[in-house]
Each structure stands twice: as C-alpha cells, then as structure tokens.
Amino acid sequence: MLDSYLRQKEEQWESLCRRCGGCCGSFDDPCKHLKKDKTGFCFCEIYSNRLGVRETVAGEKFKCVNIREIINTSWKNDWLCVYKNHFAKL
C-alpha cells in the first residue's frame, strides 16, 4: 500500500516537468545521455540509472543528482523549470 502511494506521488512529481532538459545542460553543454524525441521534448536515455558520475558532450565530468539536490542552484534558462517555480512560490 505504501509502495503504491509513493509510486503515485513520484509519478505526479515527475509529470510536472516540461522536459526542456535545462537541468541536464540542454541550453549549453548537455549530458551525453540527454536526447530529444520527435516533438522536441528532452529525455534521459538512461533515466532509471542516471545518478552518479556522467559526462557532457564536451567531455566535462559531473555528478548527476536528483533535482531536489540542485533546485537551489542556477543553470542557463532555469526560469523555465517548473520545480524551481513551484518552490519559489512556497
């Protein structure tokens, strides 16, 4: 029961995302695993295994983390981020 509830809450949280990819560097030096679908939405090709050390297209190493861990930082066009806007209103 609790697992089902938590899964539902995670799906609701994930559904807020506009899929711009900004938090993954889409506006400057994106992660190598960041891709765009036919409609222009960004997605991570290894999403369920994304966390940890990764590399950008330009070869820079970085640590991929949950959005909660970077919500208080800045990135290019972060004003588009639904999560940042959500927490700014609290």
PyMOL Python script that loads the backbone (N, CA, C, O; Angstrom):
from pymol import cmd

cmd.read_pdbstr("""\
ATOM      1  N   MET A   1       0.822  -1.201   0.000  1.00  0.00           N
ATOM      2  CA  MET A   1       0.000   0.000   0.000  1.00  0.00           C
ATOM      3  C   MET A   1       0.863   1.261   0.000  1.00  0.00           C
ATOM      4  O   MET A   1       0.633   2.177  -0.790  1.00  0.00           O
ATOM      5  N   LEU A   2       1.851   1.304   0.885  1.00  0.00           N
ATOM      6  CA  LEU A   2       2.736   2.458   0.952  1.00  0.00           C
ATOM      7  C   LEU A   2       3.542   2.583  -0.334  1.00  0.00           C
ATOM      8  O   LEU A   2       3.723   3.688  -0.847  1.00  0.00           O
ATOM      9  N   ASP A   3       4.028   1.460  -0.861  1.00  0.00           N
ATOM     10  CA  ASP A   3       4.781   1.490  -2.122  1.00  0.00           C
ATOM     11  C   ASP A   3       3.945   2.084  -3.241  1.00  0.00           C
ATOM     12  O   ASP A   3       4.441   2.892  -4.027  1.00  0.00           O
ATOM     13  N   SER A   4       2.701   1.696  -3.317  1.00  0.00           N
ATOM     14  CA  SER A   4       1.798   2.194  -4.352  1.00  0.00           C
ATOM     15  C   SER A   4       1.586   3.697  -4.196  1.00  0.00           C
ATOM     16  O   SER A   4       1.596   4.434  -5.182  1.00  0.00           O
ATOM     17  N   TYR A   5       1.397   4.141  -2.979  1.00  0.00           N
ATOM     18  CA  TYR A   5       1.205   5.561  -2.704  1.00  0.00           C
ATOM     19  C   TYR A   5       2.443   6.359  -3.104  1.00  0.00           C
ATOM     20  O   TYR A   5       2.335   7.391  -3.767  1.00  0.00           O
ATOM     21  N   LEU A   6       3.613   5.881  -2.701  1.00  0.00           N
ATOM     22  CA  LEU A   6       4.852   6.579  -3.020  1.00  0.00           C
ATOM     23  C   LEU A   6       5.118   6.593  -4.520  1.00  0.00           C
ATOM     24  O   LEU A   6       5.583   7.601  -5.053  1.00  0.00           O
ATOM     25  N   ARG A   7       4.834   5.506  -5.197  1.00  0.00           N
ATOM     26  CA  ARG A   7       4.986   5.448  -6.646  1.00  0.00           C
ATOM     27  C   ARG A   7       4.077   6.472  -7.321  1.00  0.00           C
ATOM     28  O   ARG A   7       4.488   7.152  -8.262  1.00  0.00           O
ATOM     29  N   GLN A   8       2.845   6.578  -6.838  1.00  0.00           N
ATOM     30  CA  GLN A   8       1.887   7.532  -7.392  1.00  0.00           C
ATOM     31  C   GLN A   8       2.376   8.967  -7.172  1.00  0.00           C
ATOM     32  O   GLN A   8       2.280   9.797  -8.077  1.00  0.00           O
ATOM     33  N   LYS A   9       2.891   9.260  -5.992  1.00  0.00           N
ATOM     34  CA  LYS A   9       3.406  10.597  -5.695  1.00  0.00           C
ATOM     35  C   LYS A   9       4.611  10.928  -6.581  1.00  0.00           C
ATOM     36  O   LYS A   9       4.740  12.056  -7.058  1.00  0.00           O
ATOM     37  N   GLU A  10       5.481   9.957  -6.796  1.00  0.00           N
ATOM     38  CA  GLU A  10       6.637  10.181  -7.662  1.00  0.00           C
ATOM     39  C   GLU A  10       6.183  10.459  -9.089  1.00  0.00           C
ATOM     40  O   GLU A  10       6.727  11.347  -9.745  1.00  0.00           O
ATOM     41  N   GLU A  11       5.202   9.718  -9.578  1.00  0.00           N
ATOM     42  CA  GLU A  11       4.669   9.942 -10.928  1.00  0.00           C
ATOM     43  C   GLU A  11       4.047  11.330 -11.053  1.00  0.00           C
ATOM     44  O   GLU A  11       4.214  11.994 -12.077  1.00  0.00           O
ATOM     45  N   GLN A  12       3.334  11.772 -10.021  1.00  0.00           N
ATOM     46  CA  GLN A  12       2.752  13.113 -10.040  1.00  0.00           C
ATOM     47  C   GLN A  12       3.852  14.169 -10.100  1.00  0.00           C
ATOM     48  O   GLN A  12       3.756  15.127 -10.866  1.00  0.00           O
ATOM     49  N   TRP A  13       4.887  13.995  -9.299  1.00  0.00           N
ATOM     50  CA  TRP A  13       6.006  14.929  -9.268  1.00  0.00           C
ATOM     51  C   TRP A  13       6.688  14.974 -10.630  1.00  0.00           C
ATOM     52  O   TRP A  13       6.939  16.053 -11.166  1.00  0.00           O
ATOM     53  N   GLU A  14       6.985  13.809 -11.187  1.00  0.00           N
ATOM     54  CA  GLU A  14       7.663  13.722 -12.490  1.00  0.00           C
ATOM     55  C   GLU A  14       6.811  14.335 -13.608  1.00  0.00           C
ATOM     56  O   GLU A  14       7.351  14.895 -14.562  1.00  0.00           O
ATOM     57  N   SER A  15       5.509  14.232 -13.494  1.00  0.00           N
ATOM     58  CA  SER A  15       4.624  14.738 -14.551  1.00  0.00           C
ATOM     59  C   SER A  15       4.623  16.265 -14.641  1.00  0.00           C
ATOM     60  O   SER A  15       4.170  16.822 -15.640  1.00  0.00           O
ATOM     61  N   LEU A  16       5.122  16.941 -13.616  1.00  0.00           N
ATOM     62  CA  LEU A  16       5.196  18.404 -13.637  1.00  0.00           C
ATOM     63  C   LEU A  16       6.245  18.910 -14.630  1.00  0.00           C
ATOM     64  O   LEU A  16       6.108  20.002 -15.180  1.00  0.00           O
ATOM     65  N   CYS A  17       7.275  18.123 -14.851  1.00  0.00           N
ATOM     66  CA  CYS A  17       8.417  18.545 -15.668  1.00  0.00           C
ATOM     67  C   CYS A  17       7.992  18.857 -17.104  1.00  0.00           C
ATOM     68  O   CYS A  17       7.212  18.121 -17.708  1.00  0.00           O
ATOM     69  N   ARG A  18       8.523  19.965 -17.639  1.00  0.00           N
ATOM     70  CA  ARG A  18       8.236  20.369 -19.024  1.00  0.00           C
ATOM     71  C   ARG A  18       9.153  19.696 -20.030  1.00  0.00           C
ATOM     72  O   ARG A  18       8.970  19.846 -21.238  1.00  0.00           O
ATOM     73  N   ARG A  19      10.136  18.957 -19.541  1.00  0.00           N
ATOM     74  CA  ARG A  19      11.069  18.207 -20.384  1.00  0.00           C
ATOM     75  C   ARG A  19      11.903  19.113 -21.292  1.00  0.00           C
ATOM     76  O   ARG A  19      12.139  18.798 -22.458  1.00  0.00           O
ATOM     77  N   CYS A  20      12.343  20.244 -20.734  1.00  0.00           N
ATOM     78  CA  CYS A  20      13.198  21.146 -21.518  1.00  0.00           C
ATOM     79  C   CYS A  20      14.654  20.689 -21.489  1.00  0.00           C
ATOM     80  O   CYS A  20      15.431  21.032 -22.381  1.00  0.00           O
ATOM     81  N   GLY A  21      15.026  19.918 -20.469  1.00  0.00           N
ATOM     82  CA  GLY A  21      16.391  19.420 -20.355  1.00  0.00           C
ATOM     83  C   GLY A  21      17.372  20.418 -19.790  1.00  0.00           C
ATOM     84  O   GLY A  21      18.569  20.140 -19.723  1.00  0.00           O
ATOM     85  N   GLY A  22      16.887  21.573 -19.382  1.00  0.00           N
ATOM     86  CA  GLY A  22      17.780  22.611 -18.866  1.00  0.00           C
ATOM     87  C   GLY A  22      18.621  22.151 -17.693  1.00  0.00           C
ATOM     88  O   GLY A  22      19.804  22.484 -17.615  1.00  0.00           O
ATOM     89  N   CYS A  23      18.042  21.401 -16.789  1.00  0.00           N
ATOM     90  CA  CYS A  23      18.784  20.928 -15.615  1.00  0.00           C
ATOM     91  C   CYS A  23      19.844  19.905 -16.002  1.00  0.00           C
ATOM     92  O   CYS A  23      20.715  19.575 -15.198  1.00  0.00           O
ATOM     93  N   CYS A  24      19.771  19.405 -17.230  1.00  0.00           N
ATOM     94  CA  CYS A  24      20.752  18.439 -17.752  1.00  0.00           C
ATOM     95  C   CYS A  24      21.659  19.078 -18.796  1.00  0.00           C
ATOM     96  O   CYS A  24      22.374  18.383 -19.517  1.00  0.00           O
ATOM     97  N   GLY A  25      21.625  20.417 -18.873  1.00  0.00           N
ATOM     98  CA  GLY A  25      22.537  21.148 -19.726  1.00  0.00           C
ATOM     99  C   GLY A  25      22.089  21.369 -21.160  1.00  0.00           C
ATOM    100  O   GLY A  25      22.911  21.731 -22.002  1.00  0.00           O
ATOM    101  N   SER A  26      20.815  21.163 -21.465  1.00  0.00           N
ATOM    102  CA  SER A  26      20.364  21.267 -22.859  1.00  0.00           C
ATOM    103  C   SER A  26      20.598  22.637 -23.487  1.00  0.00           C
ATOM    104  O   SER A  26      20.647  22.749 -24.712  1.00  0.00           O
ATOM    105  N   PHE A  27      20.743  23.689 -22.665  1.00  0.00           N
ATOM    106  CA  PHE A  27      20.929  25.036 -23.199  1.00  0.00           C
ATOM    107  C   PHE A  27      22.393  25.442 -23.310  1.00  0.00           C
ATOM    108  O   PHE A  27      22.694  26.542 -23.773  1.00  0.00           O
ATOM    109  N   ASP A  28      23.306  24.568 -22.892  1.00  0.00           N
ATOM    110  CA  ASP A  28      24.725  24.882 -23.034  1.00  0.00           C
ATOM    111  C   ASP A  28      25.541  23.634 -23.368  1.00  0.00           C
ATOM    112  O   ASP A  28      25.805  23.395 -24.547  1.00  0.00           O
ATOM    113  N   ASP A  29      25.946  22.841 -22.406  1.00  0.00           N
ATOM    114  CA  ASP A  29      26.747  21.633 -22.642  1.00  0.00           C
ATOM    115  C   ASP A  29      26.003  20.447 -22.041  1.00  0.00           C
ATOM    116  O   ASP A  29      26.211  20.120 -20.873  1.00  0.00           O
ATOM    117  N   PRO A  30      25.139  19.797 -22.821  1.00  0.00           N
ATOM    118  CA  PRO A  30      24.284  18.751 -22.275  1.00  0.00           C
ATOM    119  C   PRO A  30      25.014  17.456 -21.917  1.00  0.00           C
ATOM    120  O   PRO A  30      26.098  17.162 -22.421  1.00  0.00           O
ATOM    121  N   CYS A  31      24.393  16.719 -21.051  1.00  0.00           N
ATOM    122  CA  CYS A  31      24.839  15.367 -20.733  1.00  0.00           C
ATOM    123  C   CYS A  31      24.777  14.529 -22.014  1.00  0.00           C
ATOM    124  O   CYS A  31      23.892  14.723 -22.846  1.00  0.00           O
ATOM    125  N   LYS A  32      25.712  13.610 -22.163  1.00  0.00           N
ATOM    126  CA  LYS A  32      25.732  12.744 -23.346  1.00  0.00           C
ATOM    127  C   LYS A  32      24.480  11.879 -23.455  1.00  0.00           C
ATOM    128  O   LYS A  32      24.140  11.412 -24.542  1.00  0.00           O
ATOM    129  N   HIS A  33      23.806  11.668 -22.350  1.00  0.00           N
ATOM    130  CA  HIS A  33      22.628  10.802 -22.342  1.00  0.00           C
ATOM    131  C   HIS A  33      21.321  11.555 -22.561  1.00  0.00           C
ATOM    132  O   HIS A  33      20.255  10.942 -22.619  1.00  0.00           O
ATOM    133  N   LEU A  34      21.395  12.880 -22.683  1.00  0.00           N
ATOM    134  CA  LEU A  34      20.198  13.684 -22.914  1.00  0.00           C
ATOM    135  C   LEU A  34      19.847  13.642 -24.406  1.00  0.00           C
ATOM    136  O   LEU A  34      20.675  13.972 -25.254  1.00  0.00           O
ATOM    137  N   LYS A  35      18.639  13.243 -24.708  1.00  0.00           N
ATOM    138  CA  LYS A  35      18.167  13.118 -26.093  1.00  0.00           C
ATOM    139  C   LYS A  35      16.869  13.888 -26.257  1.00  0.00           C
ATOM    140  O   LYS A  35      16.221  14.247 -25.274  1.00  0.00           O
ATOM    141  N   LYS A  36      16.491  14.139 -27.507  1.00  0.00           N
ATOM    142  CA  LYS A  36      15.198  14.785 -27.800  1.00  0.00           C
ATOM    143  C   LYS A  36      14.347  13.818 -28.608  1.00  0.00           C
ATOM    144  O   LYS A  36      14.838  13.105 -29.482  1.00  0.00           O
ATOM    145  N   ASP A  37      13.046  13.815 -28.287  1.00  0.00           N
ATOM    146  CA  ASP A  37      12.137  12.989 -29.071  1.00  0.00           C
ATOM    147  C   ASP A  37      11.638  13.775 -30.284  1.00  0.00           C
ATOM    148  O   ASP A  37      12.059  14.910 -30.504  1.00  0.00           O
ATOM    149  N   LYS A  38      10.765  13.189 -31.050  1.00  0.00           N
ATOM    150  CA  LYS A  38      10.259  13.810 -32.288  1.00  0.00           C
ATOM    151  C   LYS A  38       9.538  15.124 -32.046  1.00  0.00           C
ATOM    152  O   LYS A  38       9.483  15.979 -32.930  1.00  0.00           O
ATOM    153  N   THR A  39       8.984  15.287 -30.848  1.00  0.00           N
ATOM    154  CA  THR A  39       8.232  16.505 -30.539  1.00  0.00           C
ATOM    155  C   THR A  39       9.099  17.593 -29.911  1.00  0.00           C
ATOM    156  O   THR A  39       8.612  18.686 -29.622  1.00  0.00           O
ATOM    157  N   GLY A  40      10.386  17.297 -29.699  1.00  0.00           N
ATOM    158  CA  GLY A  40      11.293  18.273 -29.117  1.00  0.00           C
ATOM    159  C   GLY A  40      11.455  18.165 -27.615  1.00  0.00           C
ATOM    160  O   GLY A  40      12.223  18.924 -27.023  1.00  0.00           O
ATOM    161  N   PHE A  41      10.741  17.231 -26.980  1.00  0.00           N
ATOM    162  CA  PHE A  41      10.896  17.038 -25.542  1.00  0.00           C
ATOM    163  C   PHE A  41      12.187  16.286 -25.258  1.00  0.00           C
ATOM    164  O   PHE A  41      12.547  15.357 -25.980  1.00  0.00           O
ATOM    165  N   CYS A  42      12.874  16.693 -24.208  1.00  0.00           N
ATOM    166  CA  CYS A  42      14.115  16.033 -23.811  1.00  0.00           C
ATOM    167  C   CYS A  42      13.819  14.850 -22.899  1.00  0.00           C
ATOM    168  O   CYS A  42      12.831  14.833 -22.165  1.00  0.00           O
ATOM    169  N   PHE A  43      14.700  13.869 -22.968  1.00  0.00           N
ATOM    170  CA  PHE A  43      14.606  12.724 -22.082  1.00  0.00           C
ATOM    171  C   PHE A  43      15.995  12.159 -21.869  1.00  0.00           C
ATOM    172  O   PHE A  43      16.891  12.373 -22.686  1.00  0.00           O
ATOM    173  N   CYS A  44      16.174  11.450 -20.792  1.00  0.00           N
ATOM    174  CA  CYS A  44      17.438  10.808 -20.482  1.00  0.00           C
ATOM    175  C   CYS A  44      17.337   9.357 -20.919  1.00  0.00           C
ATOM    176  O   CYS A  44      16.434   8.633 -20.500  1.00  0.00           O
ATOM    177  N   GLU A  45      18.269   8.940 -21.761  1.00  0.00           N
ATOM    178  CA  GLU A  45      18.208   7.580 -22.278  1.00  0.00           C
ATOM    179  C   GLU A  45      18.562   6.528 -21.227  1.00  0.00           C
ATOM    180  O   GLU A  45      18.350   5.337 -21.456  1.00  0.00           O
ATOM    181  N   ILE A  46      19.098   6.950 -20.081  1.00  0.00           N
ATOM    182  CA  ILE A  46      19.420   6.015 -19.001  1.00  0.00           C
ATOM    183  C   ILE A  46      18.755   6.455 -17.695  1.00  0.00           C
ATOM    184  O   ILE A  46      19.318   6.254 -16.619  1.00  0.00           O
ATOM    185  N   TYR A  47      17.586   7.040 -17.777  1.00  0.00           N
ATOM    186  CA  TYR A  47      16.949   7.714 -16.637  1.00  0.00           C
ATOM    187  C   TYR A  47      16.953   6.890 -15.351  1.00  0.00           C
ATOM    188  O   TYR A  47      17.313   7.412 -14.295  1.00  0.00           O
ATOM    189  N   SER A  48      16.571   5.641 -15.413  1.00  0.00           N
ATOM    190  CA  SER A  48      16.475   4.845 -14.177  1.00  0.00           C
ATOM    191  C   SER A  48      17.853   4.553 -13.575  1.00  0.00           C
ATOM    192  O   SER A  48      17.940   4.152 -12.414  1.00  0.00           O
ATOM    193  N   ASN A  49      18.916   4.744 -14.335  1.00  0.00           N
ATOM    194  CA  ASN A  49      20.287   4.515 -13.850  1.00  0.00           C
ATOM    195  C   ASN A  49      21.148   5.767 -13.980  1.00  0.00           C
ATOM    196  O   ASN A  49      22.372   5.659 -14.046  1.00  0.00           O
ATOM    197  N   ARG A  50      20.542   6.947 -14.020  1.00  0.00           N
ATOM    198  CA  ARG A  50      21.239   8.188 -14.347  1.00  0.00           C
ATOM    199  C   ARG A  50      22.153   8.713 -13.259  1.00  0.00           C
ATOM    200  O   ARG A  50      23.159   9.353 -13.564  1.00  0.00           O
ATOM    201  N   LEU A  51      21.834   8.461 -12.004  1.00  0.00           N
ATOM    202  CA  LEU A  51      22.564   9.076 -10.903  1.00  0.00           C
ATOM    203  C   LEU A  51      24.002   8.581 -10.836  1.00  0.00           C
ATOM    204  O   LEU A  51      24.281   7.397 -11.020  1.00  0.00           O
ATOM    205  N   GLY A  52      24.909   9.518 -10.566  1.00  0.00           N
ATOM    206  CA  GLY A  52      26.329   9.186 -10.469  1.00  0.00           C
ATOM    207  C   GLY A  52      27.150  10.038 -11.414  1.00  0.00           C
ATOM    208  O   GLY A  52      26.653  11.018 -11.970  1.00  0.00           O
ATOM    209  N   VAL A  53      28.391   9.670 -11.594  1.00  0.00           N
ATOM    210  CA  VAL A  53      29.302  10.444 -12.443  1.00  0.00           C
ATOM    211  C   VAL A  53      28.941  10.211 -13.913  1.00  0.00           C
ATOM    212  O   VAL A  53      28.823   9.073 -14.369  1.00  0.00           O
ATOM    213  N   ARG A  54      28.773  11.305 -14.630  1.00  0.00           N
ATOM    214  CA  ARG A  54      28.423  11.280 -16.057  1.00  0.00           C
ATOM    215  C   ARG A  54      29.330  12.259 -16.791  1.00  0.00           C
ATOM    216  O   ARG A  54      30.199  12.888 -16.187  1.00  0.00           O
ATOM    217  N   GLU A  55      29.121  12.382 -18.097  1.00  0.00           N
ATOM    218  CA  GLU A  55      29.957  13.243 -18.917  1.00  0.00           C
ATOM    219  C   GLU A  55      29.091  14.059 -19.870  1.00  0.00           C
ATOM    220  O   GLU A  55      28.082  13.576 -20.383  1.00  0.00           O
ATOM    221  N   THR A  56      29.502  15.301 -20.096  1.00  0.00           N
ATOM    222  CA  THR A  56      28.788  16.165 -21.037  1.00  0.00           C
ATOM    223  C   THR A  56      29.286  15.883 -22.456  1.00  0.00           C
ATOM    224  O   THR A  56      30.267  15.165 -22.653  1.00  0.00           O
ATOM    225  N   VAL A  57      28.604  16.453 -23.423  1.00  0.00           N
ATOM    226  CA  VAL A  57      29.007  16.314 -24.822  1.00  0.00           C
ATOM    227  C   VAL A  57      30.433  16.822 -25.024  1.00  0.00           C
ATOM    228  O   VAL A  57      31.191  16.254 -25.810  1.00  0.00           O
ATOM    229  N   ALA A  58      30.797  17.894 -24.316  1.00  0.00           N
ATOM    230  CA  ALA A  58      32.143  18.469 -24.430  1.00  0.00           C
ATOM    231  C   ALA A  58      33.192  17.702 -23.629  1.00  0.00           C
ATOM    232  O   ALA A  58      34.380  18.018 -23.694  1.00  0.00           O
ATOM    233  N   GLY A  59      32.756  16.701 -22.877  1.00  0.00           N
ATOM    234  CA  GLY A  59      33.696  15.871 -22.131  1.00  0.00           C
ATOM    235  C   GLY A  59      33.892  16.226 -20.677  1.00  0.00           C
ATOM    236  O   GLY A  59      34.743  15.640 -20.009  1.00  0.00           O
ATOM    237  N   GLU A  60      33.113  17.187 -20.163  1.00  0.00           N
ATOM    238  CA  GLU A  60      33.230  17.563 -18.749  1.00  0.00           C
ATOM    239  C   GLU A  60      32.527  16.526 -17.880  1.00  0.00           C
ATOM    240  O   GLU A  60      31.397  16.131 -18.167  1.00  0.00           O
ATOM    241  N   LYS A  61      33.192  16.090 -16.826  1.00  0.00           N
ATOM    242  CA  LYS A  61      32.609  15.137 -15.877  1.00  0.00           C
ATOM    243  C   LYS A  61      31.767  15.904 -14.861  1.00  0.00           C
ATOM    244  O   LYS A  61      32.130  17.005 -14.448  1.00  0.00           O
ATOM    245  N   PHE A  62      30.659  15.325 -14.469  1.00  0.00           N
ATOM    246  CA  PHE A  62      29.791  15.914 -13.446  1.00  0.00           C
ATOM    247  C   PHE A  62      29.056  14.791 -12.728  1.00  0.00           C
ATOM    248  O   PHE A  62      29.036  13.651 -13.191  1.00  0.00           O
ATOM    249  N   LYS A  63      28.461  15.121 -11.609  1.00  0.00           N
ATOM    250  CA  LYS A  63      27.690  14.136 -10.856  1.00  0.00           C
ATOM    251  C   LYS A  63      26.212  14.394 -11.084  1.00  0.00           C
ATOM    252  O   LYS A  63      25.703  15.445 -10.695  1.00  0.00           O
ATOM    253  N   CYS A  64      25.517  13.459 -11.703  1.00  0.00           N
ATOM    254  CA  CYS A  64      24.073  13.568 -11.897  1.00  0.00           C
ATOM    255  C   CYS A  64      23.388  13.265 -10.565  1.00  0.00           C
ATOM    256  O   CYS A  64      23.667  12.253  -9.922  1.00  0.00           O
ATOM    257  N   VAL A  65      22.493  14.157 -10.168  1.00  0.00           N
ATOM    258  CA  VAL A  65      21.792  14.030  -8.896  1.00  0.00           C
ATOM    259  C   VAL A  65      20.298  14.269  -9.106  1.00  0.00           C
ATOM    260  O   VAL A  65      19.881  14.731 -10.168  1.00  0.00           O
ATOM    261  N   ASN A  66      19.511  13.961  -8.108  1.00  0.00           N
ATOM    262  CA  ASN A  66      18.078  14.262  -8.157  1.00  0.00           C
ATOM    263  C   ASN A  66      17.877  15.771  -8.201  1.00  0.00           C
ATOM    264  O   ASN A  66      18.672  16.526  -7.641  1.00  0.00           O
ATOM    265  N   ILE A  67      16.817  16.202  -8.864  1.00  0.00           N
ATOM    266  CA  ILE A  67      16.505  17.626  -8.988  1.00  0.00           C
ATOM    267  C   ILE A  67      16.419  18.300  -7.616  1.00  0.00           C
ATOM    268  O   ILE A  67      16.750  19.479  -7.486  1.00  0.00           O
ATOM    269  N   ARG A  68      15.986  17.574  -6.609  1.00  0.00           N
ATOM    270  CA  ARG A  68      15.884  18.141  -5.256  1.00  0.00           C
ATOM    271  C   ARG A  68      17.234  18.661  -4.760  1.00  0.00           C
ATOM    272  O   ARG A  68      17.286  19.611  -3.979  1.00  0.00           O
ATOM    273  N   GLU A  69      18.316  18.043  -5.211  1.00  0.00           N
ATOM    274  CA  GLU A  69      19.641  18.423  -4.741  1.00  0.00           C
ATOM    275  C   GLU A  69      20.188  19.670  -5.436  1.00  0.00           C
ATOM    276  O   GLU A  69      21.118  20.296  -4.927  1.00  0.00           O
ATOM    277  N   ILE A  70      19.628  20.039  -6.585  1.00  0.00           N
ATOM    278  CA  ILE A  70      20.130  21.217  -7.307  1.00  0.00           C
ATOM    279  C   ILE A  70      19.094  22.321  -7.454  1.00  0.00           C
ATOM    280  O   ILE A  70      19.352  23.332  -8.109  1.00  0.00           O
ATOM    281  N   ILE A  71      17.942  22.140  -6.860  1.00  0.00           N
ATOM    282  CA  ILE A  71      16.837  23.086  -7.025  1.00  0.00           C
ATOM    283  C   ILE A  71      17.230  24.499  -6.576  1.00  0.00           C
ATOM    284  O   ILE A  71      16.692  25.478  -7.093  1.00  0.00           O
ATOM    285  N   ASN A  72      18.149  24.616  -5.633  1.00  0.00           N
ATOM    286  CA  ASN A  72      18.562  25.929  -5.134  1.00  0.00           C
ATOM    287  C   ASN A  72      19.797  26.476  -5.844  1.00  0.00           C
ATOM    288  O   ASN A  72      20.353  27.489  -5.423  1.00  0.00           O
ATOM    289  N   THR A  73      20.226  25.821  -6.909  1.00  0.00           N
ATOM    290  CA  THR A  73      21.353  26.310  -7.695  1.00  0.00           C
ATOM    291  C   THR A  73      20.809  26.977  -8.954  1.00  0.00           C
ATOM    292  O   THR A  73      19.596  27.105  -9.119  1.00  0.00           O
ATOM    293  N   SER A  74      21.696  27.396  -9.829  1.00  0.00           N
ATOM    294  CA  SER A  74      21.273  28.049 -11.072  1.00  0.00           C
ATOM    295  C   SER A  74      21.861  27.333 -12.273  1.00  0.00           C
ATOM    296  O   SER A  74      22.937  26.740 -12.195  1.00  0.00           O
ATOM    297  N   TRP A  75      21.151  27.396 -13.371  1.00  0.00           N
ATOM    298  CA  TRP A  75      21.635  26.907 -14.657  1.00  0.00           C
ATOM    299  C   TRP A  75      20.989  27.759 -15.736  1.00  0.00           C
ATOM    300  O   TRP A  75      20.022  28.475 -15.475  1.00  0.00           O
ATOM    301  N   LYS A  76      21.522  27.680 -16.939  1.00  0.00           N
ATOM    302  CA  LYS A  76      21.021  28.515 -18.035  1.00  0.00           C
ATOM    303  C   LYS A  76      19.534  28.246 -18.270  1.00  0.00           C
ATOM    304  O   LYS A  76      19.114  27.096 -18.402  1.00  0.00           O
ATOM    305  N   ASN A  77      18.755  29.307 -18.320  1.00  0.00           N
ATOM    306  CA  ASN A  77      17.294  29.264 -18.526  1.00  0.00           C
ATOM    307  C   ASN A  77      16.552  28.527 -17.409  1.00  0.00           C
ATOM    308  O   ASN A  77      15.502  27.930 -17.648  1.00  0.00           O
ATOM    309  N   ASP A  78      17.093  28.570 -16.200  1.00  0.00           N
ATOM    310  CA  ASP A  78      16.429  27.856 -15.105  1.00  0.00           C
ATOM    311  C   ASP A  78      15.056  28.428 -14.758  1.00  0.00           C
ATOM    312  O   ASP A  78      14.279  27.792 -14.045  1.00  0.00           O
ATOM    313  N   TRP A  79      14.760  29.603 -15.251  1.00  0.00           N
ATOM    314  CA  TRP A  79      13.434  30.198 -15.037  1.00  0.00           C
ATOM    315  C   TRP A  79      12.337  29.356 -15.708  1.00  0.00           C
ATOM    316  O   TRP A  79      11.162  29.499 -15.373  1.00  0.00           O
ATOM    317  N   LEU A  80      12.707  28.492 -16.638  1.00  0.00           N
ATOM    318  CA  LEU A  80      11.730  27.610 -17.290  1.00  0.00           C
ATOM    319  C   LEU A  80      11.342  26.407 -16.419  1.00  0.00           C
ATOM    320  O   LEU A  80      10.339  25.744 -16.680  1.00  0.00           O
ATOM    321  N   CYS A  81      12.128  26.140 -15.408  1.00  0.00           N
ATOM    322  CA  CYS A  81      11.941  24.930 -14.591  1.00  0.00           C
ATOM    323  C   CYS A  81      10.689  25.023 -13.708  1.00  0.00           C
ATOM    324  O   CYS A  81      10.571  25.910 -12.863  1.00  0.00           O
ATOM    325  N   VAL A  82       9.782  24.106 -13.922  1.00  0.00           N
ATOM    326  CA  VAL A  82       8.548  24.049 -13.132  1.00  0.00           C
ATOM    327  C   VAL A  82       8.860  23.834 -11.655  1.00  0.00           C
ATOM    328  O   VAL A  82       8.218  24.430 -10.790  1.00  0.00           O
ATOM    329  N   TYR A  83       9.834  22.992 -11.369  1.00  0.00           N
ATOM    330  CA  TYR A  83      10.175  22.702  -9.982  1.00  0.00           C
ATOM    331  C   TYR A  83      10.716  23.942  -9.272  1.00  0.00           C
ATOM    332  O   TYR A  83      10.341  24.211  -8.131  1.00  0.00           O
ATOM    333  N   LYS A  84      11.593  24.699  -9.935  1.00  0.00           N
ATOM    334  CA  LYS A  84      12.113  25.928  -9.330  1.00  0.00           C
ATOM    335  C   LYS A  84      10.990  26.928  -9.104  1.00  0.00           C
ATOM    336  O   LYS A  84      10.936  27.580  -8.061  1.00  0.00           O
ATOM    337  N   ASN A  85      10.094  27.051 -10.077  1.00  0.00           N
ATOM    338  CA  ASN A  85       8.959  27.963  -9.934  1.00  0.00           C
ATOM    339  C   ASN A  85       8.022  27.515  -8.825  1.00  0.00           C
ATOM    340  O   ASN A  85       7.491  28.346  -8.088  1.00  0.00           O
ATOM    341  N   HIS A  86       7.817  26.231  -8.700  1.00  0.00           N
ATOM    342  CA  HIS A  86       6.955  25.677  -7.664  1.00  0.00           C
ATOM    343  C   HIS A  86       7.482  26.047  -6.273  1.00  0.00           C
ATOM    344  O   HIS A  86       6.735  26.517  -5.415  1.00  0.00           O
ATOM    345  N   PHE A  87       8.776  25.825  -6.073  1.00  0.00           N
ATOM    346  CA  PHE A  87       9.353  26.100  -4.753  1.00  0.00           C
ATOM    347  C   PHE A  87       9.522  27.578  -4.481  1.00  0.00           C
ATOM    348  O   PHE A  87       9.541  27.988  -3.321  1.00  0.00           O
ATOM    349  N   ALA A  88       9.644  28.388  -5.513  1.00  0.00           N
ATOM    350  CA  ALA A  88       9.762  29.832  -5.323  1.00  0.00           C
ATOM    351  C   ALA A  88       8.466  30.417  -4.758  1.00  0.00           C
ATOM    352  O   ALA A  88       8.486  31.453  -4.093  1.00  0.00           O
ATOM    353  N   LYS A  89       7.351  29.756  -5.022  1.00  0.00           N
ATOM    354  CA  LYS A  89       6.053  30.238  -4.561  1.00  0.00           C
ATOM    355  C   LYS A  89       5.750  29.831  -3.132  1.00  0.00           C
ATOM    356  O   LYS A  89       4.816  30.352  -2.523  1.00  0.00           O
ATOM    357  N   LEU A  90       6.533  28.899  -2.586  1.00  0.00           N
ATOM    358  CA  LEU A  90       6.272  28.435  -1.218  1.00  0.00           C
ATOM    359  C   LEU A  90       6.770  29.393  -0.172  1.00  0.00           C
ATOM    360  O   LEU A  90       6.621  29.135   1.023  1.00  0.00           O
TER     361      LEU A  90
END
""", "prot")
cmd.dss("prot")
cmd.show_as("cartoon", "prot")
cmd.util.cbc("prot")
cmd.orient("prot")
